[in-house]
Amino acid sequence: MPKCYQSIVIAAPIELVWETVKNFHDFSWAAGVIDSCEAVGSLGCTEIGAKRVLNGAFQETLLEYNETAHRVRYSIDDGPSPVSVQEVKNYIGTLQLHPVTLSNATFVEWHSVWESQSEEAQDFCHQIYVALLRTLAKRLEQV
């Protein structure tokens, strides 16, 4: 089963990082990586089953929203190659935050697993996660 994992320590308290990333329908913090995030349907940004379309192409569904654990899980339901429904099945992504108490920072993990015969999605996801985590750190460390 292919997977992708990236992490970063952000010099900002977990409450600030969580407030920035917890809204499933808001990627305003990721300008230049995610240019548009369209909410689909009537479910709110923290309701299980909420849907979004990223950059007009990636169709995703919120699977878990856990305020206490600072965790969001989602599926990619369809998208462009190499994560199209024809190439990838059962894609589950997880964004997880952990406090770094000694320095009042946040350890951020972004990982995913899926089923596929191709290895292309791994590099594709790796590049996106790296860009998103760097953008998040840059934005919050300037606050």
C-alpha positions as CSV (number, residue, x, y, z in Angstrom):
1,M,0.0,0.0,0.0
2,P,1.7,3.3,-1.1
3,K,2.0,6.1,1.5
4,C,3.4,9.5,1.9
5,Y,4.6,11.2,5.1
6,Q,5.9,14.7,5.8
7,S,6.3,16.6,9.0
8,I,7.6,20.0,10.3
9,V,8.0,21.8,13.5
10,I,6.3,25.3,13.4
11,A,7.4,28.0,15.8
12,A,3.9,28.8,16.8
13,P,1.6,27.5,19.5
14,I,-0.7,24.6,18.7
15,E,-3.8,26.7,19.2
16,L,-2.7,29.2,16.5
17,V,-1.8,26.4,14.1
18,W,-5.1,24.5,14.7
19,E,-7.1,27.7,14.2
20,T,-5.4,28.2,10.9
21,V,-5.9,24.6,9.5
22,K,-9.1,23.3,11.1
23,N,-11.6,24.7,8.6
24,F,-12.0,22.0,5.9
25,H,-13.4,24.7,3.5
26,D,-10.6,27.2,3.9
27,F,-7.1,27.1,2.4
28,S,-6.5,30.8,2.4
29,W,-3.4,30.2,4.4
30,A,-2.0,28.2,1.4
31,A,-2.0,30.8,-1.3
32,G,0.2,29.7,-4.2
33,V,-0.3,26.0,-3.5
34,I,-4.1,25.9,-3.2
35,D,-5.6,28.6,-5.3
36,S,-9.2,27.8,-4.7
37,C,-11.2,25.7,-2.2
38,E,-14.9,25.4,-3.0
39,A,-17.3,24.0,-0.5
40,V,-19.7,21.5,-2.0
41,G,-23.1,20.8,-0.5
42,S,-24.6,22.2,2.7
43,L,-22.5,20.6,5.4
44,G,-20.3,22.9,7.5
45,C,-16.5,22.9,7.5
46,T,-16.2,20.6,10.6
47,E,-19.1,18.2,9.8
48,I,-18.2,14.6,8.8
49,G,-19.1,14.2,5.1
50,A,-18.4,17.8,4.2
51,K,-17.1,18.0,0.7
52,R,-14.7,20.4,-1.1
53,V,-13.0,20.9,-4.5
54,L,-9.4,22.1,-4.4
55,N,-8.0,24.0,-7.4
56,G,-11.1,23.1,-9.4
57,A,-9.9,19.5,-9.6
58,F,-9.5,17.5,-6.4
59,Q,-12.7,16.2,-4.9
60,E,-12.4,15.5,-1.2
61,T,-14.6,14.5,1.7
62,L,-14.0,15.1,5.4
63,L,-13.9,11.8,7.3
64,E,-12.8,12.9,10.8
65,Y,-12.7,16.2,12.6
66,N,-11.3,15.9,16.1
67,E,-10.9,19.2,17.9
68,T,-9.4,17.5,21.0
69,A,-6.8,15.5,19.2
70,H,-6.1,18.3,16.6
71,R,-6.7,15.9,13.7
72,V,-8.4,16.1,10.4
73,R,-8.8,13.0,8.1
74,Y,-10.2,13.2,4.6
75,S,-10.5,11.2,1.4
76,I,-9.6,12.1,-2.1
77,D,-12.6,10.9,-4.1
78,D,-11.3,12.0,-7.5
79,G,-8.8,14.3,-9.1
80,P,-6.3,14.6,-12.0
81,S,-3.7,12.1,-12.7
82,P,-1.9,10.6,-10.8
83,V,-4.7,10.6,-8.1
84,S,-7.6,10.0,-10.4
85,V,-10.3,7.5,-9.4
86,Q,-8.9,5.3,-12.2
87,E,-5.4,5.3,-10.7
88,V,-6.0,5.5,-6.9
89,K,-8.5,3.9,-4.6
90,N,-9.2,4.5,-0.9
91,Y,-7.0,7.5,-0.5
92,I,-7.0,8.7,3.1
93,G,-5.1,11.8,4.2
94,T,-4.5,12.9,7.8
95,L,-3.3,16.2,9.1
96,Q,-2.3,15.8,12.8
97,L,-0.9,18.5,15.2
98,H,1.1,17.8,18.4
99,P,2.3,20.4,20.9
100,V,6.0,20.9,21.4
101,T,5.7,22.1,25.0
102,L,9.3,23.0,25.7
103,S,9.3,25.6,23.0
104,N,5.6,26.4,22.6
105,A,5.8,25.1,19.0
106,T,3.8,22.7,17.0
107,F,4.8,19.4,15.4
108,V,2.7,19.0,12.3
109,E,2.3,15.7,10.4
110,W,0.6,15.2,7.1
111,H,0.4,11.7,5.8
112,S,-1.7,9.5,3.5
113,V,-2.2,6.0,2.3
114,W,-4.0,4.6,-0.7
115,E,-4.2,1.6,-3.1
116,S,-2.6,1.9,-6.5
117,Q,-0.6,-0.1,-9.0
118,S,1.4,3.1,-9.8
119,E,4.1,4.9,-7.9
120,E,3.5,8.3,-9.4
121,A,1.0,9.4,-6.7
122,Q,3.7,9.1,-4.0
123,D,6.0,11.7,-5.5
124,F,3.0,13.9,-6.4
125,C,1.6,13.9,-2.9
126,H,5.1,14.3,-1.4
127,Q,5.6,17.6,-3.3
128,I,2.2,18.9,-2.3
129,Y,2.7,18.1,1.4
130,V,6.1,19.7,1.4
131,A,4.8,22.9,-0.2
132,L,1.8,23.1,2.1
133,L,3.8,22.6,5.3
134,R,6.4,25.1,4.2
135,T,3.7,27.6,3.3
136,L,2.0,27.1,6.7
137,A,5.2,27.5,8.6
138,K,6.2,30.7,6.7
139,R,2.7,32.2,7.3
140,L,2.6,31.4,11.0
141,E,6.1,32.1,11.9
142,Q,5.7,35.7,10.6
143,V,2.8,36.3,13.0
